[in-house]
Amino acid sequence: MQIYDIKLKTNIILGSSGYPSPQTFIDCVKILNCEMITVAVRRLKKSENNNFLNLIKKTKCTILPNTAGCLSIDEAVVTAEMAREIFQTDLIKLEVIEDDLTLKPSMKNTIKAGEKLLKKGFKVLPYTTDDIKFVKTMKSIGCKVIMPWGSQIGSGRGLENPDKLLKIRNEIEDLTLIIDAGIGRISHVCEAFELGYDGVLLNTAISKANYPKKFAQALKLSIDAAKISIDSGLIPIRNFATASTTNIGMPFKKK
């Protein structure tokens, strides 16, 4: 999976919050052979910063800081600048939400914040809805990786509008597209890959599972299964029935 100038062998980006213990988080990273993890800069607690940063470094993963919780353009830009200083990276997962209830990405503010950050030399990965106009605008301003949602953050509802997501994939073939938010089941991850998406970012589905490491193990198996099935050459989806057997040799079939 290509993230700007970084080539990842795996196509899962893992969130880093809400795990029952630091060791569980580390174990899940290892199980998935994860190479990139995302960190919410604004939610770092001062009293825990050193321990948390040491834990993050221990994973040896590429850090993708994010601007989770930002409600304005200025908040997002300042948070991104803090992230660049803390983590020494130009990568930033841009999240600018409309409100604290729905956590829906704000199209207007995400675009404006994205423009400012790109001018400052950031490699921006914007979190968007499944609105193709939103996605195409982020591409037009210079984003090389875009992260449409499957459904609302933490909802576990999966890909609520697969037709919209497929349209995005079909019309934007030259960028890395990653499903972000709403994942709750292994089947949701498989569906994302079957739609042609390059990767999936998930956090709640694994960190809040009763047994996160078991979920991670199942996720690893499902990714391998999805890849093999896609490589086998999936049959096309049709809006009509297609008989799997021939009419030849049917004695009572009228010609």
Phi and psi restraints in degrees (value plus and minus 20) as a CYANA .aco file:
   2 GLN   PHI    -113.3   -73.3
   2 GLN   PSI     100.3   140.3
   3 ILE   PHI    -136.5   -96.5
   3 ILE   PSI      73.0   113.0
   4 TYR   PHI      34.2    74.2
   4 TYR   PSI    -136.1   -96.1
   5 ASP   PHI    -115.6   -75.6
   5 ASP   PSI      -7.5    32.5
   6 ILE   PHI    -126.5   -86.5
   6 ILE   PSI     108.8   148.8
   7 LYS   PHI    -125.5   -85.5
   7 LYS   PSI      97.6   137.6
   8 LEU   PHI    -121.1   -81.1
   8 LEU   PSI     121.0   161.0
   9 LYS   PHI     -99.4   -59.4
   9 LYS   PSI     -45.8    -5.8
  10 THR   PHI    -125.7   -85.7
  10 THR   PSI     138.7   178.7
  11 ASN   PHI    -138.6   -98.6
  11 ASN   PSI       8.2    48.2
  12 ILE   PHI    -137.4   -97.4
  12 ILE   PSI     107.3   147.3
  13 ILE   PHI    -125.3   -85.3
  13 ILE   PSI     111.0   151.0
  14 LEU   PHI    -127.5   -87.5
  14 LEU   PSI     114.4   154.4
  15 GLY   PHI     -95.1   -55.1
  15 GLY   PSI     141.8   181.8
  16 SER   PHI    -139.5   -99.5
  16 SER   PSI      -7.8    32.2
  17 SER   PHI    -133.3   -93.3
  17 SER   PSI     131.7   171.7
  18 GLY   PHI      64.4   104.4
  18 GLY   PSI     -11.4    28.6
  19 TYR   PHI     -95.3   -55.3
  19 TYR   PSI     129.6   169.6
  20 PRO   PHI     -84.7   -44.7
  20 PRO   PSI     -42.3    -2.3
  21 SER   PHI    -180.5  -140.5
  21 SER   PSI     135.5   175.5
  22 PRO   PHI     -77.4   -37.4
  22 PRO   PSI     -57.9   -17.9
  23 GLN   PHI     -86.7   -46.7
  23 GLN   PSI     -56.4   -16.4
  24 THR   PHI     -82.2   -42.2
  24 THR   PSI     -62.1   -22.1
  25 PHE   PHI     -80.1   -40.1
  25 PHE   PSI     -69.5   -29.5
  26 ILE   PHI     -78.7   -38.7
  26 ILE   PSI     -62.8   -22.8
  27 ASP   PHI     -83.2   -43.2
  27 ASP   PSI     -60.6   -20.6
  28 CYS   PHI     -85.9   -45.9
  28 CYS   PSI     -59.4   -19.4
  29 VAL   PHI     -79.7   -39.7
  29 VAL   PSI     -64.5   -24.5
  30 LYS   PHI     -87.1   -47.1
  30 LYS   PSI     -63.0   -23.0
  31 ILE   PHI     -78.8   -38.8
  31 ILE   PSI     -60.8   -20.8
  32 LEU   PHI    -108.0   -68.0
  32 LEU   PSI     -20.9    19.1
  33 ASN   PHI      31.4    71.4
  33 ASN   PSI      19.7    59.7
  34 CYS   PHI     -87.2   -47.2
  34 CYS   PSI     118.5   158.5
  35 GLU   PHI    -135.2   -95.2
  35 GLU   PSI     -30.2     9.8
  36 MET   PHI    -161.0  -121.0
  36 MET   PSI     113.1   153.1
  37 ILE   PHI    -148.6  -108.6
  37 ILE   PSI     128.8   168.8
  38 THR   PHI    -127.4   -87.4
  38 THR   PSI     122.9   162.9
  39 VAL   PHI    -149.8  -109.8
  39 VAL   PSI     109.2   149.2
  40 ALA   PHI    -103.7   -63.7
  40 ALA   PSI      89.2   129.2
  41 VAL   PHI     -83.9   -43.9
  41 VAL   PSI     -64.1   -24.1
  42 ARG   PHI     -87.8   -47.8
  42 ARG   PSI     -41.3    -1.3
  43 ARG   PHI    -117.1   -77.1
  43 ARG   PSI     -11.8    28.2
  44 LEU   PHI     -92.1   -52.1
  44 LEU   PSI     106.1   146.1
  45 LYS   PHI    -106.9   -66.9
  45 LYS   PSI     113.8   153.8
  46 LYS   PHI     -74.7   -34.7
  46 LYS   PSI     -61.1   -21.1
  47 SER   PHI     -89.5   -49.5
  47 SER   PSI     -38.1     1.9
  48 GLU   PHI    -133.1   -93.1
  48 GLU   PSI     -19.6    20.4
  49 ASN   PHI     -73.4   -33.4
  49 ASN   PSI     -71.4   -31.4
  50 ASN   PHI     -82.0   -42.0
  50 ASN   PSI     -65.7   -25.7
  51 ASN   PHI     -83.0   -43.0
  51 ASN   PSI     -63.0   -23.0
  52 PHE   PHI     -87.3   -47.3
  52 PHE   PSI     -64.2   -24.2
  53 LEU   PHI     -83.9   -43.9
  53 LEU   PSI     -56.7   -16.7
  54 ASN   PHI     -85.7   -45.7
  54 ASN   PSI     -57.9   -17.9
  55 LEU   PHI     -83.8   -43.8
  55 LEU   PSI     -63.9   -23.9
  56 ILE   PHI     -81.5   -41.5
  56 ILE   PSI     -64.4   -24.4
  57 LYS   PHI     -82.8   -42.8
  57 LYS   PSI     -53.7   -13.7
  58 LYS   PHI     -81.9   -41.9
  58 LYS   PSI     -48.4    -8.4
  59 THR   PHI     -91.0   -51.0
  59 THR   PSI     -43.5    -3.5
  60 LYS   PHI      41.9    81.9
  60 LYS   PSI       1.7    41.7
  61 CYS   PHI    -109.1   -69.1
  61 CYS   PSI     138.1   178.1
  62 THR   PHI     -89.6   -49.6
  62 THR   PSI     113.5   153.5
  63 ILE   PHI    -112.1   -72.1
  63 ILE   PSI     109.7   149.7
  64 LEU   PHI    -133.9   -93.9
  64 LEU   PSI      73.0   113.0
  65 PRO   PHI     -85.8   -45.8
  65 PRO   PSI     132.0   172.0
  66 ASN   PHI    -153.2  -113.2
  66 ASN   PSI     141.2   181.2
  67 THR   PHI    -122.2   -82.2
  67 THR   PSI      15.5    55.5
  68 ALA   PHI     -73.2   -33.2
  68 ALA   PSI     118.2   158.2
  69 GLY   PHI      71.2   111.2
  69 GLY   PSI     -26.1    13.9
  70 CYS   PHI     -97.7   -57.7
  70 CYS   PSI     113.8   153.8
  71 LEU   PHI    -129.4   -89.4
  71 LEU   PSI     -26.9    13.1
  72 SER   PHI    -156.8  -116.8
  72 SER   PSI     145.3   185.3
  73 ILE   PHI     -83.3   -43.3
  73 ILE   PSI     -66.6   -26.6
  74 ASP   PHI     -82.4   -42.4
  74 ASP   PSI     -62.1   -22.1
  75 GLU   PHI     -78.4   -38.4
  75 GLU   PSI     -65.4   -25.4
  76 ALA   PHI     -85.0   -45.0
  76 ALA   PSI     -62.5   -22.5
  77 VAL   PHI     -85.6   -45.6
  77 VAL   PSI     -65.9   -25.9
  78 VAL   PHI     -83.9   -43.9
  78 VAL   PSI     -61.6   -21.6
  79 THR   PHI     -82.7   -42.7
  79 THR   PSI     -60.5   -20.5
  80 ALA   PHI     -83.7   -43.7
  80 ALA   PSI     -60.6   -20.6
  81 GLU   PHI     -86.5   -46.5
  81 GLU   PSI     -57.0   -17.0
  82 MET   PHI     -83.3   -43.3
  82 MET   PSI     -62.8   -22.8
  83 ALA   PHI     -81.7   -41.7
  83 ALA   PSI     -61.6   -21.6
  84 ARG   PHI     -82.6   -42.6
  84 ARG   PSI     -56.7   -16.7
  85 GLU   PHI     -91.8   -51.8
  85 GLU   PSI     -62.0   -22.0
  86 ILE   PHI     -91.2   -51.2
  86 ILE   PSI     -66.8   -26.8
  87 PHE   PHI    -121.9   -81.9
  87 PHE   PSI     -23.7    16.3
  88 GLN   PHI      35.0    75.0
  88 GLN   PSI      30.7    70.7
  89 THR   PHI    -164.4  -124.4
  89 THR   PSI     127.1   167.1
  90 ASP   PHI    -109.8   -69.8
  90 ASP   PSI     -26.7    13.3
  91 LEU   PHI     -89.9   -49.9
  91 LEU   PSI     117.9   157.9
  92 ILE   PHI    -170.2  -130.2
  92 ILE   PSI     107.4   147.4
  93 LYS   PHI    -106.9   -66.9
  93 LYS   PSI      91.9   131.9
  94 LEU   PHI    -108.9   -68.9
  94 LEU   PSI      97.5   137.5
  95 GLU   PHI    -145.3  -105.3
  95 GLU   PSI      98.3   138.3
  96 VAL   PHI    -148.7  -108.7
  96 VAL   PSI      90.2   130.2
  97 ILE   PHI    -116.4   -76.4
  97 ILE   PSI     140.0   180.0
  98 GLU   PHI     -98.9   -58.9
  98 GLU   PSI     -58.1   -18.1
  99 ASP   PHI    -179.8  -139.8
  99 ASP   PSI     148.6   188.6
 100 ASP   PHI    -100.4   -60.4
 100 ASP   PSI     -29.4    10.6
 101 LEU   PHI    -106.3   -66.3
 101 LEU   PSI     -75.8   -35.8
 102 THR   PHI    -108.0   -68.0
 102 THR   PSI     -43.8    -3.8
 103 LEU   PHI      38.2    78.2
 103 LEU   PSI       5.4    45.4
 104 LYS   PHI     -93.2   -53.2
 104 LYS   PSI     114.7   154.7
 105 PRO   PHI     -82.3   -42.3
 105 PRO   PSI     113.9   153.9
 106 SER   PHI    -103.9   -63.9
 106 SER   PSI      97.7   137.7
 107 MET   PHI     -82.4   -42.4
 107 MET   PSI     -70.7   -30.7
 108 LYS   PHI     -80.1   -40.1
 108 LYS   PSI     -70.4   -30.4
 109 ASN   PHI     -93.6   -53.6
 109 ASN   PSI     -52.0   -12.0
 110 THR   PHI     -86.0   -46.0
 110 THR   PSI     -62.0   -22.0
 111 ILE   PHI     -82.7   -42.7
 111 ILE   PSI     -67.7   -27.7
 112 LYS   PHI     -86.7   -46.7
 112 LYS   PSI     -61.6   -21.6
 113 ALA   PHI     -85.8   -45.8
 113 ALA   PSI     -59.1   -19.1
 114 GLY   PHI     -81.4   -41.4
 114 GLY   PSI     -63.2   -23.2
 115 GLU   PHI     -79.9   -39.9
 115 GLU   PSI     -64.0   -24.0
 116 LYS   PHI     -85.8   -45.8
 116 LYS   PSI     -63.0   -23.0
 117 LEU   PHI     -89.0   -49.0
 117 LEU   PSI     -58.6   -18.6
 118 LEU   PHI     -82.6   -42.6
 118 LEU   PSI     -58.4   -18.4
 119 LYS   PHI     -86.6   -46.6
 119 LYS   PSI     -46.5    -6.5
 120 LYS   PHI    -106.7   -66.7
 120 LYS   PSI     -16.5    23.5
 121 GLY   PHI      71.8   111.8
 121 GLY   PSI      -9.0    31.0
 122 PHE   PHI     -98.3   -58.3
 122 PHE   PSI     131.3   171.3
 123 LYS   PHI    -119.7   -79.7
 123 LYS   PSI      80.6   120.6
 124 VAL   PHI    -112.9   -72.9
 124 VAL   PSI     109.7   149.7
 125 LEU   PHI    -135.2   -95.2
 125 LEU   PSI      73.7   113.7
 126 PRO   PHI     -98.8   -58.8
 126 PRO   PSI     120.2   160.2
 127 TYR   PHI    -110.5   -70.5
 127 TYR   PSI      99.8   139.8
 128 THR   PHI    -146.5  -106.5
 128 THR   PSI     154.1   194.1
 129 THR   PHI    -104.0   -64.0
 129 THR   PSI    -191.6  -151.6
 130 ASP   PHI    -112.4   -72.4
 130 ASP   PSI       2.3    42.3
 131 ASP   PHI     -99.2   -59.2
 131 ASP   PSI      96.4   136.4
 132 ILE   PHI     -83.8   -43.8
 132 ILE   PSI     -50.6   -10.6
 133 LYS   PHI     -84.0   -44.0
 133 LYS   PSI     -62.1   -22.1
 134 PHE   PHI     -79.2   -39.2
 134 PHE   PSI     -70.2   -30.2
 135 VAL   PHI     -83.8   -43.8
 135 VAL   PSI     -65.7   -25.7
 136 LYS   PHI     -84.4   -44.4
 136 LYS   PSI     -53.5   -13.5
 137 THR   PHI     -87.2   -47.2
 137 THR   PSI     -60.4   -20.4
 138 MET   PHI     -84.3   -44.3
 138 MET   PSI     -54.2   -14.2
 139 LYS   PHI     -87.2   -47.2
 139 LYS   PSI     -62.9   -22.9
 140 SER   PHI     -85.1   -45.1
 140 SER   PSI     -47.6    -7.6
 141 ILE   PHI    -105.7   -65.7
 141 ILE   PSI     -29.2    10.8
 142 GLY   PHI     102.6   142.6
 142 GLY   PSI     -13.5    26.5
 143 CYS   PHI     -93.9   -53.9
 143 CYS   PSI     112.9   152.9
 144 LYS   PHI    -118.8   -78.8
 144 LYS   PSI     -34.1     5.9
 145 VAL   PHI    -154.4  -114.4
 145 VAL   PSI     111.2   151.2
 146 ILE   PHI    -149.9  -109.9
 146 ILE   PSI     124.0   164.0
 147 MET   PHI    -145.1  -105.1
 147 MET   PSI      62.7   102.7
 148 PRO   PHI     -89.8   -49.8
 148 PRO   PSI     128.6   168.6
 149 TRP   PHI     -99.2   -59.2
 149 TRP   PSI     134.3   174.3
 150 GLY   PHI    -105.7   -65.7
 150 GLY   PSI     -61.9   -21.9
 151 SER   PHI    -184.6  -144.6
 151 SER   PSI    -192.9  -152.9
 152 GLN   PHI     -80.6   -40.6
 152 GLN   PSI     128.0   168.0
 153 ILE   PHI     -73.8   -33.8
 153 ILE   PSI     109.2   149.2
 154 GLY   PHI      54.1    94.1
 154 GLY   PSI     -15.8    24.2
 155 SER   PHI     -97.5   -57.5
 155 SER   PSI     -47.7    -7.7
 156 GLY   PHI      50.0    90.0
 156 GLY   PSI      -5.9    34.1
 157 ARG   PHI    -105.6   -65.6
 157 ARG   PSI     -27.6    12.4
 158 GLY   PHI      57.3    97.3
 158 GLY   PSI    -170.8  -130.8
 159 LEU   PHI    -108.9   -68.9
 159 LEU   PSI      75.6   115.6
 160 GLU   PHI     -92.6   -52.6
 160 GLU   PSI     -48.8    -8.8
 161 ASN   PHI    -147.6  -107.6
 161 ASN   PSI      49.8    89.8
 162 PRO   PHI     -80.2   -40.2
 162 PRO   PSI     -51.3   -11.3
 163 ASP   PHI     -84.7   -44.7
 163 ASP   PSI     -60.2   -20.2
 164 LYS   PHI     -86.3   -46.3
 164 LYS   PSI     -61.6   -21.6
 165 LEU   PHI     -86.2   -46.2
 165 LEU   PSI     -57.1   -17.1
 166 LEU   PHI     -86.9   -46.9
 166 LEU   PSI     -59.4   -19.4
 167 LYS   PHI     -81.5   -41.5
 167 LYS   PSI     -62.1   -22.1
 168 ILE   PHI     -80.2   -40.2
 168 ILE   PSI     -67.3   -27.3
 169 ARG   PHI     -82.8   -42.8
 169 ARG   PSI     -62.5   -22.5
 170 ASN   PHI     -87.9   -47.9
 170 ASN   PSI     -52.8   -12.8
 171 GLU   PHI    -113.7   -73.7
 171 GLU   PSI     -32.4     7.6
 172 ILE   PHI    -146.6  -106.6
 172 ILE   PSI      63.1   103.1
 173 GLU   PHI    -108.8   -68.8
 173 GLU   PSI     -38.3     1.7
 174 ASP   PHI    -117.7   -77.7
 174 ASP   PSI     -20.4    19.6
 175 LEU   PHI    -133.0   -93.0
 175 LEU   PSI     138.4   178.4
 176 THR   PHI     -98.6   -58.6
 176 THR   PSI     103.7   143.7
 177 LEU   PHI    -136.3   -96.3
 177 LEU   PSI     110.1   150.1
 178 ILE   PHI    -148.2  -108.2
 178 ILE   PSI     106.8   146.8
 179 ILE   PHI     -93.5   -53.5
 179 ILE   PSI     108.2   148.2
 180 ASP   PHI    -151.6  -111.6
 180 ASP   PSI     103.9   143.9
 181 ALA   PHI      69.3   109.3
 181 ALA   PSI     122.2   162.2
 182 GLY   PHI      74.5   114.5
 182 GLY   PSI     -30.3     9.7
 183 ILE   PHI     -87.3   -47.3
 183 ILE   PSI     112.5   152.5
 184 GLY   PHI    -157.8  -117.8
 184 GLY   PSI     -37.6     2.4
 185 ARG   PHI    -153.2  -113.2
 185 ARG   PSI     138.1   178.1
 186 ILE   PHI     -80.4   -40.4
 186 ILE   PSI     -57.1   -17.1
 187 SER   PHI     -81.6   -41.6
 187 SER   PSI     -50.7   -10.7
 188 HIS   PHI     -85.8   -45.8
 188 HIS   PSI     -58.7   -18.7
 189 VAL   PHI     -86.3   -46.3
 189 VAL   PSI     -65.6   -25.6
 190 CYS   PHI     -79.5   -39.5
 190 CYS   PSI     -61.9   -21.9
 191 GLU   PHI     -81.9   -41.9
 191 GLU   PSI     -59.9   -19.9
 192 ALA   PHI     -80.0   -40.0
 192 ALA   PSI     -63.7   -23.7
 193 PHE   PHI     -88.9   -48.9
 193 PHE   PSI     -57.2   -17.2
 194 GLU   PHI     -86.6   -46.6
 194 GLU   PSI     -46.1    -6.1
 195 LEU   PHI     -98.8   -58.8
 195 LEU   PSI     -28.0    12.0
 196 GLY   PHI      79.5   119.5
 196 GLY   PSI     -10.7    29.3
 197 TYR   PHI     -93.9   -53.9
 197 TYR   PSI     127.8   167.8
 198 ASP   PHI     -98.0   -58.0
 198 ASP   PSI     -47.2    -7.2
 199 GLY   PHI    -183.4  -143.4
 199 GLY   PSI     157.2   197.2
 200 VAL   PHI    -158.3  -118.3
 200 VAL   PSI     116.3   156.3
 201 LEU   PHI    -128.1   -88.1
 201 LEU   PSI     108.5   148.5
 202 LEU   PHI    -163.5  -123.5
 202 LEU   PSI     132.3   172.3
 203 ASN   PHI    -157.9  -117.9
 203 ASN   PSI     -87.4   -47.4
 204 THR   PHI     -77.2   -37.2
 204 THR   PSI     -60.2   -20.2
 205 ALA   PHI     -76.3   -36.3
 205 ALA   PSI     -55.8   -15.8
 206 ILE   PHI    -115.2   -75.2
 206 ILE   PSI     -62.8   -22.8
 207 SER   PHI     -90.1   -50.1
 207 SER   PSI     -49.2    -9.2
 208 LYS   PHI    -121.6   -81.6
 208 LYS   PSI     -15.6    24.4
 209 ALA   PHI     -85.2   -45.2
 209 ALA   PSI     133.4   173.4
 210 ASN   PHI     -79.5   -39.5
 210 ASN   PSI     -54.9   -14.9
 211 TYR   PHI    -152.2  -112.2
 211 TYR   PSI      65.4   105.4
 212 PRO   PHI     -74.4   -34.4
 212 PRO   PSI     -59.9   -19.9
 213 LYS   PHI     -87.3   -47.3
 213 LYS   PSI     -53.2   -13.2
 214 LYS   PHI     -86.8   -46.8
 214 LYS   PSI     -60.5   -20.5
 215 PHE   PHI     -83.3   -43.3
 215 PHE   PSI     -61.8   -21.8
 216 ALA   PHI     -81.0   -41.0
 216 ALA   PSI     -61.3   -21.3
 217 GLN   PHI     -83.8   -43.8
 217 GLN   PSI     -63.7   -23.7
 218 ALA   PHI     -84.6   -44.6
 218 ALA   PSI     -57.9   -17.9
 219 LEU   PHI     -84.0   -44.0
 219 LEU   PSI     -62.5   -22.5
 220 LYS   PHI     -80.1   -40.1
 220 LYS   PSI     -65.0   -25.0
 221 LEU   PHI     -84.9   -44.9
 221 LEU   PSI     -60.0   -20.0
 222 SER   PHI     -88.3   -48.3
 222 SER   PSI     -56.0   -16.0
 223 ILE   PHI     -83.1   -43.1
 223 ILE   PSI     -65.5   -25.5
 224 ASP   PHI     -81.3   -41.3
 224 ASP   PSI     -63.1   -23.1
 225 ALA   PHI     -84.3   -44.3
 225 ALA   PSI     -63.1   -23.1
 226 ALA   PHI     -82.8   -42.8
 226 ALA   PSI     -63.4   -23.4
 227 LYS   PHI     -82.5   -42.5
 227 LYS   PSI     -64.9   -24.9
 228 ILE   PHI     -84.4   -44.4
 228 ILE   PSI     -61.9   -21.9
 229 SER   PHI     -86.0   -46.0
 229 SER   PSI     -60.2   -20.2
 230 ILE   PHI     -84.7   -44.7
 230 ILE   PSI     -61.9   -21.9
 231 ASP   PHI     -85.0   -45.0
 231 ASP   PSI     -42.4    -2.4
 232 SER   PHI     -91.5   -51.5
 232 SER   PSI     -38.9     1.1
 233 GLY   PHI      72.9   112.9
 233 GLY   PSI      65.5   105.5
 234 LEU   PHI     -88.8   -48.8
 234 LEU   PSI     125.0   165.0
 235 ILE   PHI     -88.6   -48.6
 235 ILE   PSI     129.6   169.6
 236 PRO   PHI     -90.1   -50.1
 236 PRO   PSI     130.2   170.2
 237 ILE   PHI    -102.5   -62.5
 237 ILE   PSI     110.2   150.2
 238 ARG   PHI    -142.4  -102.4
 238 ARG   PSI     137.0   177.0
 239 ASN   PHI    -117.2   -77.2
 239 ASN   PSI      -4.4    35.6
 240 PHE   PHI    -166.3  -126.3
 240 PHE   PSI     142.2   182.2
 241 ALA   PHI     -95.4   -55.4
 241 ALA   PSI     125.3   165.3
 242 THR   PHI    -153.7  -113.7
 242 THR   PSI      95.3   135.3
 243 ALA   PHI     -82.3   -42.3
 243 ALA   PSI     119.1   159.1
 244 SER   PHI    -108.8   -68.8
 244 SER   PSI     -29.3    10.7
 245 THR   PHI    -140.9  -100.9
 245 THR   PSI     136.1   176.1
 246 THR   PHI    -103.4   -63.4
 246 THR   PSI     139.0   179.0
 247 ASN   PHI    -101.6   -61.6
 247 ASN   PSI     -31.1     8.9
 248 ILE   PHI     -83.8   -43.8
 248 ILE   PSI     113.5   153.5
 249 GLY   PHI      66.6   106.6
 249 GLY   PSI     -10.6    29.4
 250 MET   PHI    -115.8   -75.8
 250 MET   PSI      80.9   120.9
 251 PRO   PHI     -82.7   -42.7
 251 PRO   PSI     -46.5    -6.5
 252 PHE   PHI    -122.5   -82.5
 252 PHE   PSI     -11.8    28.2
 253 LYS   PHI    -101.7   -61.7
 253 LYS   PSI     103.5   143.5
 254 LYS   PHI     -92.7   -52.7
 254 LYS   PSI     118.0   158.0
